[in-house]
Amino acid sequence: MRKNEVAVAEKKANKGLSKVKKTVAAVCGAGYMAMNAMPLTVFAAQAGGTQAITQPLDNLKTLVIAIIGAVGVIILAKNVMEFAQAYQQQDSSTMNSALKGIVAGIMMAGISTVLTFLGF
């Protein structure tokens, strides 16, 4: 008889705890939604405040674009020499490969000009 009373008491406690969990979850969810709905005022510096942050990124962008352009010029020169040798030996497969390399080198060498034109 004692065991039955303990089992019933445990069921009631679990049911009450379940209600508490649901209530806490609902309150937390409502609080989260209320905080997200509130506007937040931000005071940003007016005179050159973002320049200090974006300048290193601009420098890195310029460096990467310059490296790509330099590698493009190297690839272009290498493939022009390969094309000349293939033309001298009348090797059509190497000529095709060299022409593809020349096009890739021109694209890489000209990427800095294109990106500057586009405003990057």
KEKOLSE-447813 format. One line per 10 residues: their letters; for each residue z, x, y negated of C-alpha. Coordinates in steps of 0.5 Angstrom, whole numbers, plus 500, padded with zeros to 3 digits. Each point is the difference from the previous one (the first is absolute). Layout:
a> Z:X:Y  ... $
//
This chain:
mrknevavae> 500:500:500  502:506:495  493:503:502  496:493:497  504:500:494  498:508:499  493:498:501  500:494:495  503:504:495  495:506:501 $
kkankglskv> 494:495:499  503:497:494  501:507:497  493:502:502  497:493:497  504:502:493  498:507:500  493:498:501  500:495:494  503:506:496 $
kktvaavcga> 494:504:502  495:495:497  504:499:494  501:507:498  492:501:502  498:494:495  505:503:495  497:507:500  493:497:501  501:496:493 $
gymamnampl> 503:506:497  494:504:501  495:495:498  504:499:494  500:508:498  492:500:501  499:494:496  504:503:494  495:504:495  502:508:499 $
tvfaaqaggt> 499:503:493  498:507:500  500:504:494  495:506:501  499:506:495  494:499:495  498:507:498  497:504:506  505:498:505  496:499:506 $
qaitqpldnl> 496:507:498  506:504:503  499:496:506  492:499:501  499:507:498  501:504:506  496:495:504  494:501:495  501:507:501  500:499:508 $
ktlviaiiga> 494:496:500  496:505:495  502:505:505  497:496:506  494:498:497  498:507:498  502:503:507  495:495:503  495:502:495  501:507:502 $
vgviilaknv> 499:499:507  494:496:499  497:505:496  501:505:506  498:495:505  493:499:496  499:508:500  501:501:507  496:494:502  494:502:495 $
mefaqayqqq> 500:507:504  500:497:507  494:495:498  496:506:497  502:504:507  498:494:504  493:499:496  498:507:501  501:499:507  497:493:501 $
dsstmnsalk> 507:497:503  500:493:498  506:498:503  504:506:496  496:497:494  502:493:501  507:503:501  500:504:493  497:494:496  506:496:502 $
givagimmag> 504:505:498  497:501:493  500:493:499  508:500:502  501:506:495  496:497:494  505:494:501  506:504:500  498:504:495  498:494:495 $
istvltflgf> 506:496:502  504:503:494  495:497:495  499:494:503  508:499:500  500:502:493  494:495:498  504:494:504  506:502:496  505:503:505 $
//
